[in-house]
Amino acid sequence: MITYPSRHCTVELQALPSRIGQVRRIVSAQLRYWHMDPLIDRASLGVTELLSNVHRHARPDKTCTVEIELLLERLKVSVYDHDPRLPVVGEASPLATCGRGLAMVAAMSESWGAVPDGESGKVVWFTLPTPSAAPAPAWERRPRFTAAESADPRFTEVALVEHPAGEHRSEPAPAHSAVPG
């Protein structure tokens, strides 16, 4: 079952390898819908790792629910399953082929955690800052049209202008078409 309220998406599934790829595509599509494209790679990686843990470790079954919520300044991705055992970040040897998933989730996210969910389950979650919550750059670099016109009227010179942090320009740049006429 999939529900798509305006700032919330829930997917219930069996954490099988084929379904994990489907959930990754659902998360990507939802983030595009919310215009949160910069978060797609990290959210997809995180949800893949959490679902892989359910597939590998959860007992008695692999049934779980993925929930993504767009909050004020962050995206929260949660995976609920029916295994009450909380995950532990392990120390993987350099040649190990597994055991780094939660460490990767911790490294790429703003925060993460795992808490019991009722008597027979848990939720593992992580958050990512939304692009609008990212600090503004000290100065902006944006194209500005120069006063000089090109010898060829089909093209216009563009210069990058650096603006000091305190100076904020909101006037639009003049529009020029690359098509003659």
C-alpha positions as CSV (number, residue, x, y, z in Angstrom):
1,M,0.0,0.0,0.0
2,I,1.3,3.5,-0.9
3,T,-0.1,6.7,0.4
4,Y,0.9,10.2,-0.8
5,P,-0.3,13.0,1.4
6,S,1.3,16.3,0.6
7,R,4.3,16.0,2.8
8,H,4.3,12.3,3.7
9,C,4.8,9.1,1.8
10,T,4.4,5.6,3.2
11,V,5.2,2.2,1.6
12,E,4.6,-1.2,3.1
13,L,6.6,-4.1,1.7
14,Q,8.5,-7.3,2.2
15,A,12.2,-6.3,2.4
16,L,13.3,-8.5,-0.5
17,P,16.1,-7.4,-2.9
18,S,13.7,-6.8,-5.8
19,R,11.4,-4.7,-3.6
20,I,14.3,-2.6,-2.3
21,G,15.0,-1.3,-5.8
22,Q,11.3,-0.4,-6.2
23,V,11.2,1.5,-3.0
24,R,14.4,3.4,-4.0
25,R,12.6,4.5,-7.2
26,I,9.5,5.5,-5.2
27,V,11.6,7.6,-2.9
28,S,13.4,9.3,-5.8
29,A,10.1,10.0,-7.6
30,Q,8.6,11.5,-4.4
31,L,11.6,13.7,-3.8
32,R,11.4,15.0,-7.4
33,Y,7.7,15.7,-6.8
34,W,8.6,17.7,-3.7
35,H,11.4,19.5,-5.7
36,M,14.0,18.0,-3.3
37,D,16.3,16.6,-6.1
38,P,19.5,17.3,-4.2
39,L,18.5,14.8,-1.5
40,I,17.7,11.9,-3.9
41,D,21.2,10.2,-3.8
42,R,21.6,10.3,0.0
43,A,18.0,9.4,0.7
44,S,18.2,6.4,-1.7
45,L,21.4,5.2,-0.2
46,G,20.1,5.5,3.3
47,V,16.8,3.7,2.6
48,T,18.7,1.0,0.7
49,E,20.9,0.4,3.7
50,L,18.1,0.3,6.2
51,L,16.0,-2.1,4.1
52,S,19.0,-4.3,3.5
53,N,19.4,-4.6,7.2
54,V,15.7,-5.7,7.5
55,H,16.3,-8.2,4.8
56,R,19.4,-9.6,6.4
57,H,18.6,-9.4,10.1
58,A,14.9,-9.0,10.9
59,R,12.9,-11.8,12.5
60,P,10.2,-13.2,12.6
61,D,9.4,-11.8,9.1
62,K,10.7,-9.2,6.5
63,T,7.5,-7.1,6.5
64,C,8.3,-3.4,7.0
65,T,7.1,0.1,6.4
66,V,9.1,2.9,4.9
67,E,8.0,6.4,5.7
68,I,9.4,9.6,4.3
69,E,8.3,13.0,5.8
70,L,9.2,16.4,4.6
71,L,9.4,18.5,7.7
72,L,10.2,22.2,8.0
73,E,14.0,22.0,7.5
74,R,14.7,18.4,7.0
75,L,13.6,15.2,5.4
76,K,13.0,12.2,7.7
77,V,13.2,8.7,6.4
78,S,12.0,5.9,8.8
79,V,11.9,2.1,8.4
80,Y,9.6,0.2,10.8
81,D,9.9,-3.6,11.2
82,H,8.7,-6.3,13.5
83,D,12.0,-7.2,15.1
84,P,12.5,-5.6,18.5
85,R,16.3,-6.0,18.4
86,L,17.9,-2.6,18.0
87,P,20.8,-2.3,15.4
88,V,24.3,-1.7,16.5
89,V,27.0,0.1,14.4
90,G,29.7,-2.5,14.0
91,E,33.4,-2.2,13.4
92,A,34.0,-3.7,10.0
93,S,37.4,-5.0,9.0
94,P,39.0,-3.5,5.9
95,L,38.3,-6.6,3.8
96,A,34.8,-7.2,5.1
97,T,32.0,-7.3,2.5
98,C,29.3,-6.1,4.9
99,G,28.9,-4.4,8.2
100,R,29.3,-0.7,7.1
101,G,25.7,0.2,6.3
102,L,24.8,2.0,9.6
103,A,28.1,3.7,9.6
104,M,27.4,5.0,6.1
105,V,23.9,6.2,7.2
106,A,25.5,8.0,10.2
107,A,28.1,9.6,8.0
108,M,25.8,10.9,5.2
109,S,22.9,12.0,7.4
110,E,22.3,14.9,9.7
111,S,21.1,12.6,12.5
112,W,19.9,9.0,12.8
113,G,18.6,6.7,15.5
114,A,16.8,3.5,16.4
115,V,14.0,3.2,19.0
116,P,11.6,0.4,20.0
117,D,8.2,0.6,18.3
118,G,5.6,-1.0,20.5
119,E,6.3,-4.4,22.1
120,S,7.5,-6.3,19.0
121,G,9.2,-3.9,16.7
122,K,11.5,-0.9,16.1
123,V,11.9,2.1,13.9
124,V,15.3,3.1,12.4
125,W,15.4,6.6,11.0
126,F,17.7,9.3,9.6
127,T,17.3,12.9,8.7
128,L,18.8,15.1,5.9
129,P,18.7,18.9,5.8
130,T,16.5,20.2,3.1
131,P,18.2,22.5,0.5
132,S,16.2,25.5,1.8
133,A,17.7,24.8,5.3
134,A,21.3,24.9,4.0
135,P,23.1,28.1,5.0
136,A,23.2,30.7,2.3
137,P,26.6,31.3,0.6
138,A,28.6,34.3,1.7
139,W,28.3,35.7,-1.8
140,E,26.4,34.9,-4.9
141,R,27.8,34.1,-8.3
142,R,25.3,34.6,-11.0
143,P,25.5,35.6,-14.6
144,R,25.1,39.2,-15.5
145,F,25.0,40.6,-19.0
146,T,27.7,43.1,-19.8
147,A,27.1,46.4,-21.5
148,A,29.3,45.4,-24.4
149,E,27.5,43.7,-27.2
150,S,29.1,40.9,-29.2
151,A,30.0,41.5,-32.8
152,D,27.6,38.7,-33.7
153,P,24.1,39.9,-32.7
154,R,23.0,36.3,-32.0
155,F,25.2,36.0,-28.9
156,T,25.7,38.1,-25.8
157,E,28.7,38.2,-23.5
158,V,28.0,37.0,-20.0
159,A,30.2,37.8,-17.0
160,L,30.2,36.2,-13.5
161,V,29.9,39.0,-10.9
162,E,30.7,38.4,-7.3
163,H,28.5,40.3,-4.8
164,P,29.5,41.0,-1.2
165,A,27.5,39.1,1.5
166,G,25.6,42.2,2.6
167,E,24.6,43.3,-1.0
168,H,21.5,41.6,-2.3
169,R,20.4,42.3,-5.8
170,S,17.0,41.2,-6.9
171,E,16.6,43.0,-10.3
172,P,16.2,40.6,-13.2
173,A,18.9,40.4,-15.9
174,P,17.7,41.6,-19.3
175,A,16.6,38.8,-21.6
176,H,18.3,38.3,-24.9
177,S,17.5,35.6,-27.4
178,A,20.2,33.6,-29.2
179,V,17.8,33.4,-32.2
180,P,18.1,36.4,-34.6
181,G,15.0,38.4,-35.3
